[in-house]
Structures are given as structure tokens and as C-alpha cells.
Amino acid sequence: MEVGVGFDENDYLSCCGSTKFAKEMAAASPFPSYHRALTVAKHIWFNIVDVNGWLQAFSAHPSIGQPRPPSHASATSAEWSIGEQSTALATSTASSLQELAEWNARYMQKFGFVFLVCASGRSTESLLAELKRRYANKPIVEFEIAAQEQMKITELRLGKLFTSKKNISSTTDTNSIAVAQSQRAEVRVSIIGGHVTAAASNTLTGKSIQNTSRTRPAITTHVLDVSRGYPAPGIEVLLEVWRGSQAGPTFGITDGGGWVVLGSSTTDSDGRSGQLMDIVDDVDPGIYRLTFNTGKYNPTGFFPYATIVFEILESQKREHFHVPLLLSPFSFSTYRGS
């Protein structure tokens, strides 16, 4: 990034909803680098912004599991909020959304502000567990934790702000790409929002959710690069099913060629793979394996590839299995969202 490039108050307000923070950052601009901006941001947030400023920043965030941000949040902040919760929304169920809404209400009643956590790359299950754990804190302790979480979010958003500025200033073609990506993001947001709204509605009315006709494969995946805070594009993905003579593969014993390939694909710019299997109402019960070519994505990383083995039971053949992979420089983690 060029020396002297800066942003205005609205840009910084999208990173942190405190007007005091935004004014102080704009006054301190321009910054020679992202790292310098981050150092100044931490100083302003923890040493200059007062309690009212902290609460103002907290109020600019939607509740976890809530796809629609507060009306007073900026358009950029609203889009980033939804993106940061995309993993949680993608791995949610009607019951988990209902439980999350109930605990959000309890938290708000006890502490007086929204439950704040850096949700990027985290599942609904992990966020719900975090909420329950922090609910037991004393208000003064929780207030400090919330401020620290806000700084984590601000750090991620400052990175996005500096990256977008660099990209936009490079060529006019890049600006066109950014617009197209924004339009695709709006489509994803509407789809996620519709799914969450329908799920919550079904929960409240006591209706069960049943798939009478699928519109997507029963098994899907999504790869997020936690170290960068972005989806991981270009990762080769292989889906296999166990067809060996034994009931299933055994740890530590060579499988003897019992795996059969169902399909392969490469993750797109959003970190999602294409269609890995046929779209059928009932998926065959059995043991499946997803393999990710992480070594090709990051040749200097620790893992040459990552493999996830999971089982689909007879009672689960009509469920949807979403198996995201979260990458970090030295490890990876996964969870199943149905």
C-alpha cells in the first residue's frame, strides 16, 4: 500500500460503530501501513474511547444468528456482519437458531448489550457454547471481554478496508470485479436470510423440517482460511464412499482399496466446492470421506492434505450434511452442520 493513503470517518465507522473511534482514526490518518493503523486503532479503542463509545460500537452489531444487522449500521458494516456470521448461519438448524435466540435474550437482559464475539469461521455450536460460558461472568468482566472481541472484529475489518483500498486503486477492472463480488454477496445474503427466517418460523410454529425434494447434493463442503479471515479458493476436493469388504475402514489398517470415488471439484472464490455427488432424495447410508488438497493450496503449510471421514446412518439419509474445513497455518478443524 502507498504511503499516505487514508480513509474517512464513514470507512472507520464501518470497522467499529463508535463515532468517537471513527473521528479519532480519521484525524490520525493517513497511515503508512495497515499495521500502523492497527496500532493506533488499539490505542484509541482502549485508551481514548469511553464507556458510551464502547456501548455504541456494541449496538451496531446484530445478535449472533440474526441475519439482519441493526438499521443504524452502515451498509458496509451490515455486509461484513453477515459475512462474518456466514459459517454460523450455514451450520445452523431450526433448533440451534431457536436456542441461540433464547440465550441472546438472556444475555441482553443480564448485561444490557448484545453478545459480542468475533464469529468469523465459527460454527453455531461453538458460538452457542461460548455464549453459555460467558453468561456466567460478572458484568464488569464480561464488558471487558466484549471490548476485546470488538477489537478483534475491528482488526479483521481494517484488514478488509486496506485490502479493498489497494485493490480499488490498482485498476478500474478490479473495481468492476469488486462490484460483481458485492452483487454475489447480496444474493448469498438473501439466500441465507431466507433459510434462517424459514427455519426460525418452523421452530416457533412447531413444524418439522423435511426435505421432500432436494435442490442441492446431500453432502457439501466449504473451506475457510482462518489465518487470512477469507474463504479458501482453488482447493481440490475429493468425495469417496466406503465399499470395502469390511463393515468400514479401521484406524491404523490399510484399507485395501475399499474407497470408491463419487466426485471431485475445486472450491470457488467463496471457498465452496461444486457438485460432488448426484442430487437424490435419499443418500445411501454408509461411511464417506472428504479429502482436501491443502498442500497444493499452501505448499509451505504443515499439512500436505486433509481428510475427514464421517458416517451417515439410515435415520439420517434425508438430512443435509455440510462439512466445512477451517484452515490455520498449523492446523485444521471441522464440524458437521445438517
N, C-alpha and C positions, 0 to 999 in steps of 0.2 A: 504494500500500500504506500502511496506517495505521502511525503511529509506535508503536514498542513491540511489534510483532508478532515473535515469535521461534519457534524450533524446539528440539526436544530432541536428545539425543545420537544417538538412532537415526536421526533425519532427516539429520543431518550425516554419519553413518556411511554412509548410502546415497550421499552425494555423494563421499565419499572413505573408503576402507576402513581408515584409520588410526584406532585408538581414541584416540590422543593428539590428533589433529586434531579429532575429534568432541567430546572433552571440552573442549578449549580454545575451540572455536566456541560450544558451549553455555554456557560460563562467560562468554563475551563478549556473549552475547545479552541483550536483544533488539537488533535493528539497525533503524535508521530507514529503511533502503532496501537494495535489492539491491546497489547499487554500494558502499555502506559495508561490507556483509557480504563482498563480493568482495575489497575492500582488506585487510580483517582476515584473510580466508582465505589470501591470498597471503603475508602476513607470517607467519602461523602455520606454513604449509606449508614455506616456505623458510628460516625462521629459528628455529623452535621444535621442530618435529618432527625426530627424529633419524633415523639411517640405518635402524634397525629399524622405525621407523614408516613410512618410505618403502617398505620391502620388504613390510610388512604390507598397505599400500594396493595395491601391485602385485599381490599374491596374491589379491586379491578380484575380479580381472578374469579372464574366460575368455580362452583363446587366440583370436586372430583367426581367424574361420572356424568357430569352435566355438559352436554354438547354445546350449549349456547351461553357465551360469556355475558356479563352484565352490560346493559345498554350504554353505560357511560365509558366503557372500554373502547380504545381506538380500534379502527378496522384492522390494523397490523397486529395489535395485541390480541384481538379476537381470533385471528387466523392462526397466530402462533400458539395460543392456548389450546385450540382444537388439535393442532399438530402434535403438541406435547402430550396430549391425552390419547393420541390415536391408538397406541398399543393397548391401553386400558380399555378403550371402547371396543377395540377389535376382539379382545379376550373376555368381554363381559357376557353375562347371561341375564335373563329376566330376574332371577332370584338374587344374583350378586348386585345388580343395579338397585333393587329394592332395599337390600341390606345396607348398601353404601349410602343411599338417600337417608335412611333412618339414622345411621351413625353420624352423617354430616349434620343432621338436625340436632342431635345430642351434643355434638361438639360445639356448634354455634351457640346453643343455649348455655353451655358451661363457660366458654371462653369469650364469646361476643364477637368473634371474627371467623372467617371461613378457614377450614382446614387447609393449610398451605403446605405443599410438598412438591419437590421437583419430580414430576411424573414421567419425564421423558424415558421411553423404553421400558416402563414398568407395567406389570400386569394388574388387572383389577384385584386379584387375590392378594398380591403383595401390598398394594396400596390400602386395602381394607385392613390387613393385619397391622400395617403401620399406624393407621388411624386409631384402631383399638388400643394399641400400645401407648400412643401419645395421649390418649384421652385420660389416662390415669395421672398425668403430670399435674403439678401445681400451675396455676395460671401464669405466674411470673416466669417459670421455667419454660412453659410452652410458648410464651410470647417471644422469648429469645430464640427458641428453635425455629419458629415461624419466620423470624427475621433472617436467620441464616439460610433457610430454604429459599426465601425471596432472593437472596444474593446469588444462590446457585442458578436460579431461573434467569436473573439479570445477566449473569456471566454467559449463559448459553445464548441469550438474545443479543447481547453485544457482539458475540461472535458472528451471528447471522447478519447483524447490521453491517459490520465491517466487511464481511464477505460479499454481501449484496452490493455495497458501495463500490467495491473493487471490480466486481463483475459488470455492473452497470456502466462504469466509466471506461471499460475496456473497448467495447464496440457496440454499435447500435443493434447488431444481430443478437448479442447477448441479452439486450433489453427485451427483444421480441420473445426470446426463449423464456425469460422470467415471467412475462405476461402469460404465455401459454401454460407455464407451470402453475401460475396463480389460478388460471381458469380450471385446470385439472384438480387443483386443491379444493376449489369450491364445489366441484362435482363430488369429490370424495367426502367432503364435509356433509353435503346434503344426504348422501347415502348413509353415512354413519349416523347422522341425526335422525333419519327415518327409522333406522334399525333400533336405536336406543329408545325413541319415542314409542314405537310399537311394542318393544319388549316391556317397557315400564307400564304401558297401558294394559297389556295382557296380565301382568302381575297383579295390578290393582283390581282388575275385574275378576281375577281368579281363573282365567282361561289358560289352558296349557298350550304350549307351542309345539306344533307338529309340522314336519316337512312332508307335504303331500306330493310335491314335485320340485326337485332341486333345480336351482338356476346356476349352481357352481359345483365343482367337484367336492366330494366328501372330505378330502384331505387337501389343505392348502398350507402355505408357509410364508413367512415374512422375515427378512433379515435386517436387523438394525445394528449399526456400528456405534456402540455406546461411547467409544473413545472420541468420536467426532460429533456425536449427537445427531447423526443423519442416517437415513436408510442406506443399505449397502447394495449398490447396483453391480451387475456383471458377475454375480456368483453362480456358478454352475450347481444345479440341484438334481439329485437322482432319487426317485422313489422306487422302492422294491417291496415285494411281499414274500413271506417265507413259504416255500413249497417243498421243503425237505422231507425226508422220510421220518424224521423225528417230529415230536409234537411242536418243538420250537428250538431255536438256537440256544446253545448252552455257553455260559460265560467261560472263557479260557479254553474252549474246544473248537477246533477248526470246523466251520460249518459244512464243508464238503460240497459247496456249490448249491446250497439249498435256497438261495435268494433268486427271485425272478424279477426282472426289471418291468415296472409298469409304465414309467415315463420319465422324461428328463426335461429340464428347462433352464433358463438363466434369468436371474432376478432383474427386474426393470429399474428405472430411475427411482421408483418408490420403494425398492427393496423387495418387491413381491414377485414370486415366480409365476410363470404361465401355467397352463393346464397340465397337471402331472398325471391325471387318470381320467377315465371316462366319467361322464355325469350320469349317475344312476341313482334311483331312489334308495335302494338298499345296498350298502357297501358290504363286501364279504368279510365276515368276522375272521380275525387272524392277526398275525404279527407282521408289522410293517417297519420299514427302515428308510429314513431320510438321510442322505449323505450330502454334505456341502463342501465344495472345493475351496476352502478358506485359504489354502496355500497359494493358489493362483491369484486370489483377491489381494492377499498381503504376503508376498514372498518372504518378507523379513519377520513375519509373525511366528508365534510359538507352535501353532497347530497346522500341519500340512493339509488336514481335512478334519471335519467334524461329523460324527454320526449319531443319530438319535433313533433308538429302537422303541417302539410302543405297540401296545396290543389293543385291538378293537373287539369287544365282546359281542355276543349275539344280541344282548339287550341294547347295544349302542349302535347297531347297524344303520339307524336312520339319523344319527347325530352328525353334526359337522365337526371335524377335527382340524383346528387351526394350531399349527406348531411353529411359533416364532423362534428365531435364534438371535440371541443377544451377544454381540461380539465386543470384546475388550482386548487391549494389547496382549494380555497373557492368559485369558480365559474366555470361556463362553458359557452361557446358561440358556435354559429353555424351559418352557412350560406349555401345557396343552390348554387351549381355550375352545370350548364347544359352543 
